[in-house]
Amino acid sequence: MDYLAIAKLRAQGSPNYVVSVGAIASGAEEYHDINTETPDAEKYDFMDSILITNNSAQKIEFRLNRYDVYPILGYQVQPITRRPCRFYTIKNVGALATVAGEVTVQYRRLPPEIIATTQVR
């Protein structure tokens, strides 16, 4: 793919990718690489709009690119915007295991004009 085609794709933004997380034992964590999970996402370089839905009763920690940690309580939705993401880790810090499908992660790359209009100046 040539440079102009890639630039055009990034200008349009990416489709919405949804990942259903499997069961996570108490104290365990699960690593996710966006480019491995969704190979089509690699052409967008990174994702910058993420929505985590925790439909379990357990508290989880969402670690974005190793350093940024977001604690997410049970039955909570957590949006993360304007943070470039290539990989993430989900850790179950609750007392019991989560059930497969209770935690979902949606991510996409926003078009540049949306990013520019949402920035605080």
DRENDREN-119949 format. One record per atom (N, C-alpha, C): residue number from 1; residue in one letter; atom name; x negated, y negated, z. Coordinates in pm, whole numbers. Layout:
# DRENDREN-119949
> NUM:A:CA:X:Y:Z
...
***
This chain:
# DRENDREN-119949
> 1:M:N:-85:118:0
> 1:M:CA:0:0:0
> 1:M:C:-90:-124:0
> 2:D:N:-60:-218:-85
> 2:D:CA:-145:-336:-94
> 2:D:C:-110:-440:14
> 3:Y:N:-194:-539:25
> 3:Y:CA:-180:-640:131
> 3:Y:C:-47:-715:120
> 4:L:N:-5:-753:0
> 4:L:CA:120:-829:-16
> 4:L:C:242:-748:25
> 5:A:N:242:-619:-6
> 5:A:CA:355:-535:33
> 5:A:C:362:-522:185
> 6:I:N:248:-507:250
> 6:I:CA:246:-497:396
> 6:I:C:290:-629:459
> 7:A:N:244:-741:404
> 7:A:CA:284:-873:456
> 7:A:C:434:-893:442
> 8:K:N:492:-847:332
> 8:K:CA:636:-861:311
> 8:K:C:714:-775:412
> 9:L:N:666:-653:437
> 9:L:CA:731:-567:536
> 9:L:C:729:-631:674
> 10:R:N:614:-685:713
> 10:R:CA:602:-746:846
> 10:R:C:688:-871:856
> 11:A:N:706:-943:747
> 11:A:CA:789:-1063:748
> 11:A:C:936:-1029:768
> 12:Q:N:976:-910:726
> 12:Q:CA:1116:-868:742
> 12:Q:C:1144:-809:880
> 13:G:N:1041:-768:950
> 13:G:CA:1061:-699:1077
> 13:G:C:1083:-551:1051
> 14:S:N:1080:-473:1155
> 14:S:CA:1093:-328:1141
> 14:S:C:1235:-283:1175
> 15:P:N:1269:-161:1136
> 15:P:CA:1396:-106:1185
> 15:P:C:1386:-75:1335
> 16:N:N:1498:-44:1394
> 16:N:CA:1503:-11:1536
> 16:N:C:1472:137:1553
> 17:Y:N:1366:169:1628
> 17:Y:CA:1328:308:1654
> 17:Y:C:1375:344:1794
> 18:V:N:1436:462:1809
> 18:V:CA:1487:507:1939
> 18:V:C:1418:639:1975
> 19:V:N:1364:644:2096
> 19:V:CA:1298:765:2147
> 19:V:C:1371:809:2273
> 20:S:N:1416:933:2273
> 20:S:CA:1478:991:2392
> 20:S:C:1369:1067:2468
> 21:V:N:1345:1028:2591
> 21:V:CA:1237:1084:2671
> 21:V:C:1283:1215:2733
> 22:G:N:1194:1313:2736
> 22:G:CA:1225:1442:2797
> 22:G:C:1230:1433:2948
> 23:A:N:1252:1547:3011
> 23:A:CA:1257:1553:3157
> 23:A:C:1119:1521:3214
> 24:I:N:1117:1442:3322
> 24:I:CA:992:1405:3388
> 24:I:C:1003:1446:3534
> 25:A:N:911:1529:3580
> 25:A:CA:911:1573:3720
> 25:A:C:876:1457:3811
> 26:S:N:911:1469:3936
> 26:S:CA:879:1365:4034
> 26:S:C:728:1347:4045
> 27:G:N:682:1224:4031
> 27:G:CA:539:1193:4038
> 27:G:C:464:1213:3908
> 28:A:N:528:1268:3807
> 28:A:CA:461:1293:3679
> 28:A:C:479:1173:3587
> 29:E:N:394:1165:3485
> 29:E:CA:408:1058:3385
> 29:E:C:396:1118:3245
> 30:E:N:451:1045:3151
> 30:E:CA:455:1090:3012
> 30:E:C:400:979:2923
> 31:Y:N:301:1014:2842
> 31:Y:CA:235:918:2753
> 31:Y:C:300:923:2616
> 32:H:N:320:805:2554
> 32:H:CA:381:795:2422
> 32:H:C:298:701:2335
> 33:D:N:257:748:2220
> 33:D:CA:189:666:2120
> 33:D:C:289:637:2009
> 34:I:N:318:510:1987
> 34:I:CA:422:472:1892
> 34:I:C:389:520:1750
> 35:N:N:264:507:1709
> 35:N:CA:227:547:1574
> 35:N:C:233:698:1554
> 36:T:N:218:775:1660
> 36:T:CA:228:921:1650
> 36:T:C:374:964:1652
> 37:E:N:454:903:1739
> 37:E:CA:596:938:1749
> 37:E:C:674:902:1623
> 38:T:N:647:785:1573
> 38:T:CA:717:736:1454
> 38:T:C:611:688:1354
> 39:P:N:561:778:1269
> 39:P:CA:453:741:1176
> 39:P:C:490:624:1084
> 40:D:N:617:606:1058
> 40:D:CA:662:495:974
> 40:D:C:633:360:1041
> 41:A:N:622:358:1174
> 41:A:CA:599:233:1248
> 41:A:C:457:180:1233
> 42:E:N:365:263:1187
> 42:E:CA:225:223:1179
> 42:E:C:205:104:1084
> 43:K:N:285:94:981
> 43:K:CA:266:-15:885
> 43:K:C:305:-152:941
> 44:Y:N:373:-154:1058
> 44:Y:CA:410:-281:1121
> 44:Y:C:306:-326:1223
> 45:D:N:198:-250:1241
> 45:D:CA:85:-283:1328
> 45:D:C:119:-263:1475
> 46:F:N:217:-331:1530
> 46:F:CA:258:-313:1668
> 46:F:C:405:-351:1681
> 47:M:N:466:-310:1790
> 47:M:CA:605:-345:1819
> 47:M:C:607:-453:1926
> 48:D:N:701:-546:1917
> 48:D:CA:703:-656:2014
> 48:D:C:839:-679:2079
> 49:S:N:933:-589:2058
> 49:S:CA:1062:-597:2125
> 49:S:C:1098:-457:2172
> 50:I:N:1110:-439:2304
> 50:I:CA:1131:-307:2363
> 50:I:C:1249:-313:2457
> 51:L:N:1331:-208:2457
> 51:L:CA:1445:-198:2547
> 51:L:C:1442:-60:2611
> 52:I:N:1424:-56:2743
> 52:I:CA:1419:70:2816
> 52:I:C:1551:87:2890
> 53:T:N:1615:202:2872
> 53:T:CA:1740:233:2940
> 53:T:C:1716:351:3033
> 54:N:N:1734:329:3161
> 54:N:CA:1717:435:3261
> 54:N:C:1855:476:3312
> 55:N:N:1909:585:3259
> 55:N:CA:2041:634:3301
> 55:N:C:2030:740:3410
> 56:S:N:1914:753:3470
> 56:S:CA:1898:848:3580
> 56:S:C:1907:773:3713
> 57:A:N:1917:847:3820
> 57:A:CA:1922:786:3953
> 57:A:C:1782:758:4006
> 58:Q:N:1679:802:3935
> 58:Q:CA:1541:791:3981
> 58:Q:C:1477:660:3935
> 59:K:N:1390:606:4017
> 59:K:CA:1313:487:3980
> 59:K:C:1197:532:3891
> 60:I:N:1173:457:3785
> 60:I:CA:1061:487:3696
> 60:I:C:973:363:3682
> 61:E:N:850:385:3636
> 61:E:CA:760:276:3603
> 61:E:C:726:285:3455
> 62:F:N:745:175:3387
> 62:F:CA:712:167:3244
> 62:F:C:581:90:3233
> 63:R:N:477:157:3187
> 63:R:CA:346:93:3173
> 63:R:C:322:65:3025
> 64:L:N:306:-62:2993
> 64:L:CA:289:-108:2856
> 64:L:C:140:-130:2828
> 65:N:N:84:-57:2734
> 65:N:CA:-58:-72:2696
> 65:N:C:-153:-62:2815
> 66:R:N:-129:27:2905
> 66:R:CA:-214:57:3021
> 66:R:C:-205:-42:3136
> 67:Y:N:-180:-170:3112
> 67:Y:CA:-198:-270:3217
> 67:Y:C:-69:-329:3272
> 68:D:N:28:-357:3189
> 68:D:CA:151:-420:3234
> 68:D:C:248:-314:3286
> 69:V:N:284:-323:3413
> 69:V:CA:373:-225:3475
> 69:V:C:507:-291:3506
> 70:Y:N:615:-226:3462
> 70:Y:CA:751:-275:3487
> 70:Y:C:826:-169:3566
> 71:P:N:856:-193:3695
> 71:P:CA:938:-97:3770
> 71:P:C:1083:-107:3725
> 72:I:N:1145:6:3700
> 72:I:CA:1284:8:3653
> 72:I:C:1363:100:3746
> 73:L:N:1459:43:3814
> 73:L:CA:1543:119:3906
> 73:L:C:1638:210:3830
> 74:G:N:1702:299:3902
> 74:G:CA:1801:388:3841
> 74:G:C:1919:310:3784
> 75:Y:N:1971:359:3674
> 75:Y:CA:2087:298:3606
> 75:Y:C:2063:152:3569
> 76:Q:N:1946:122:3518
> 76:Q:CA:1910:-15:3482
> 76:Q:C:1858:-20:3339
> 77:V:N:1880:-134:3275
> 77:V:CA:1828:-160:3140
> 77:V:C:1726:-273:3152
> 78:Q:N:1608:-253:3093
> 78:Q:CA:1499:-352:3103
> 78:Q:C:1453:-392:2963
> 79:P:N:1478:-516:2921
> 79:P:CA:1422:-562:2794
> 79:P:C:1283:-620:2814
> 80:I:N:1197:-600:2716
> 80:I:CA:1063:-659:2716
> 80:I:C:1043:-718:2576
> 81:T:N:1022:-849:2569
> 81:T:CA:1004:-913:2439
> 81:T:C:873:-991:2434
> 82:R:N:827:-1013:2313
> 82:R:CA:704:-1088:2285
> 82:R:C:582:-1029:2354
> 83:R:N:579:-898:2368
> 83:R:CA:463:-828:2423
> 83:R:C:422:-721:2322
> 84:P:N:310:-737:2255
> 84:P:CA:268:-637:2157
> 84:P:C:246:-501:2222
> 85:C:N:298:-398:2160
> 85:C:CA:290:-264:2218
> 85:C:C:250:-162:2112
> 86:R:N:151:-81:2143
> 86:R:CA:111:31:2058
> 86:R:C:135:164:2127
> 87:F:N:130:165:2259
> 87:F:CA:156:286:2335
> 87:F:C:209:249:2472
> 88:Y:N:274:345:2538
> 88:Y:CA:331:321:2670
> 88:Y:C:334:451:2749
> 89:T:N:347:437:2880
> 89:T:CA:356:551:2971
> 89:T:C:479:532:3059
> 90:I:N:551:640:3081
> 90:I:CA:666:636:3172
> 90:I:C:635:730:3288
> 91:K:N:642:676:3410
> 91:K:CA:613:755:3530
> 91:K:C:738:762:3617
> 92:N:N:770:881:3662
> 92:N:CA:883:899:3752
> 92:N:C:832:883:3895
> 93:V:N:874:777:3962
> 93:V:CA:832:753:4100
> 93:V:C:945:786:4198
> 94:G:N:1052:847:4147
> 94:G:CA:1163:888:4233
> 94:G:C:1134:1021:4301
> 95:A:N:1227:1063:4387
> 95:A:CA:1210:1187:4464
> 95:A:C:1245:1312:4383
> 96:L:N:1326:1299:4280
> 96:L:CA:1369:1414:4200
> 96:L:C:1330:1394:4054
> 97:A:N:1339:1500:3977
> 97:A:CA:1306:1494:3834
> 97:A:C:1418:1424:3756
> 98:T:N:1381:1364:3645
> 98:T:CA:1482:1308:3554
> 98:T:C:1524:1418:3457
> 99:V:N:1641:1405:3402
> 99:V:CA:1692:1502:3305
> 99:V:C:1657:1451:3165
> 100:A:N:1628:1542:3075
> 100:A:CA:1595:1503:2936
> 100:A:C:1709:1421:2877
> 101:G:N:1674:1309:2816
> 101:G:CA:1771:1222:2751
> 101:G:C:1825:1112:2840
> 102:E:N:1794:1114:2969
> 102:E:CA:1843:1008:3057
> 102:E:C:1767:877:3040
> 103:V:N:1645:885:2994
> 103:V:CA:1564:765:2971
> 103:V:C:1543:753:2820
> 104:T:N:1580:637:2766
> 104:T:CA:1557:611:2624
> 104:T:C:1477:482:2608
> 105:V:N:1397:479:2503
> 105:V:CA:1316:361:2472
> 105:V:C:1346:322:2327
> 106:Q:N:1385:197:2308
> 106:Q:CA:1407:143:2174
> 106:Q:C:1302:37:2149
> 107:Y:N:1242:40:2032
> 107:Y:CA:1143:-63:2001
> 107:Y:C:1150:-100:1854
> 108:R:N:1106:-222:1828
> 108:R:CA:1101:-273:1691
> 108:R:C:1006:-392:1684
> 109:R:N:970:-428:1564
> 109:R:CA:891:-550:1541
> 109:R:C:986:-656:1491
> 110:L:N:991:-767:1562
> 110:L:CA:1080:-877:1523
> 110:L:C:1021:-953:1406
> 111:P:N:1107:-1009:1320
> 111:P:CA:1056:-1096:1212
> 111:P:C:991:-1221:1272
> 112:P:N:890:-1277:1206
> 112:P:CA:819:-1394:1260
> 112:P:C:909:-1514:1289
> 113:E:N:1012:-1536:1207
> 113:E:CA:1098:-1652:1232
> 113:E:C:1180:-1635:1360
> 114:I:N:1213:-1514:1398
> 114:I:CA:1284:-1492:1524
> 114:I:C:1190:-1513:1641
> 115:I:N:1067:-1468:1629
> 115:I:CA:969:-1487:1734
> 115:I:C:944:-1637:1756
> 116:A:N:931:-1712:1647
> 116:A:CA:903:-1855:1657
> 116:A:C:1019:-1932:1722
> 117:T:N:1143:-1891:1695
> 117:T:CA:1258:-1965:1750
> 117:T:C:1284:-1929:1896
> 118:T:N:1231:-1816:1943
> 118:T:CA:1257:-1778:2082
> 118:T:C:1144:-1819:2177
> 119:Q:N:1036:-1874:2125
> 119:Q:CA:926:-1912:2212
> 119:Q:C:959:-2042:2287
> 120:V:N:922:-2045:2412
> 120:V:CA:943:-2164:2493
> 120:V:C:828:-2260:2467
> 121:R:N:861:-2385:2440
> 121:R:CA:756:-2485:2410
> 121:R:C:750:-2589:2517
***
